[in-house]
Amino acid sequence: MNALGLFLVSGLAVGALYALGGVGLVLLNRATGVLNFAYGAMGAAGAMTAWQLLQWNWPEPIAWLACIGIALVLSLAFGRLIAPGLAHREPVVKAVATLGLALALLGVMNLIWTVTPRKLSLTPDSLSLSVVGLRVTATRLIALAAGIGVTLGMGLFLARTRMGLMMRSLADNREIAAILGTPVRRVETFAWGISGVLAGFTGLLFATLVRLDPAVLTFLVIPIIATTIIGRLASIPATFAAGLIIGMFESLLTLYKPLAPFRVATPFIVAIIAMMWMQRGRKLTFAGQD
C-alpha cells in the first residue's frame, strides 16, 4: 500500500504539471487560435539554462528566474514577430509553424548541450513533508499546488477581468472583436506572455521530476496536448482534470510489469476514450452529407 501511495502521489504531481501545461495551451489557443507545439521546447530551453547557471554556481533563485525568463522571451518573440503574419491562416498552418520552432530550439539545445546524463536538483527536492503517512518532496507538493492554483486563477481571470473578457471575445470571433475596439495585438501579446511564463515554470519542475534532457522535455508537449484535447481546447477545468487522470494512470501502470512498457501511451488512450465518450449518441457524418 505504501508503494501504491507513493506512485499515486508521484502521478498526481506529474499530472498537475500536465494540467499546468494544458492550461497554458488552452489560454493561448482561446486568445490566438494557435496550438503551440513549441511549448515543451520553450520550457526545455529554460530548464537547460537554469542547469547551466547552477553549474556555474549562480544562486538558485536567479536560475529559477532565468528559466522562466528564457521561456517568456521565446514565447513573446514568436508571438510578436511570427504569429501576427499567420493570424488569418488555417489552424494547421499555425500549429506547423510552432512545430518548426520546437525542432529549431531542440537543434540549438543539442548543439549547445551534448546528449549526456544530467540532473537538475533544486532546494525543494531535499525537503519533504509527511502526507497521510507518506514522505512527499516539496517539489511534488509545489507542482500540485501550482496546478490547482493556476487552474482556479485562470478561470477567475477569464471570467472576472477586463483582459480575460477581451481574450474570450477574441476566441468567439476575432474580426468582430477587432471592430468593437478590442486591442488584438495587446491581448495576444499578453496571452503569449502568460503561456511563456507557464512553459518556463512547467519545464523547470518537469526537469526535476522526469529527466533533464532537451528531447524528453520538448516532447512532453504531446501528453500536454492530450489534456487539451479532452478539454476541447476550451475548458480549463476539464483540462486540469484530464492532466491529473493521465498522470495517475501513467504512474500506476509502472506497478504492473506487463503494461509498464506501454505507459507512455497512457495520454493517447485516455484522450481517445474521453473523445469517444463525449461523442456518444452522435451520428457519424461526412462532408457533403446532411
Secondary structure, DSSP 8 states (H G I E B T S, - for coil): -HHHHHHHHHHHHHHHHHHHHHHHHHHHHHHH----TTHHHHHHHHHHHHHHHHHTT--HHHHHHHHHHHHHHHHHHHHHHTGGGGTTS-HHHHHHHHHHHHHHHHHHHHHHS-S-------GGGG-EEEETTEEEEHHHHHHHHHHHHHHHHHHHHHHHSHHHHHHHHHHH-HHHHHHTT--HHHHHHHHHHHHHHHHHHHHHHHHHHS---HHHHHTTHHHHHHHHHHTTTT-HHHHHHHHHHHHHHHHHGGGSTTTGGGGGGHHHHHHHHHHHHHTTT-----TT--
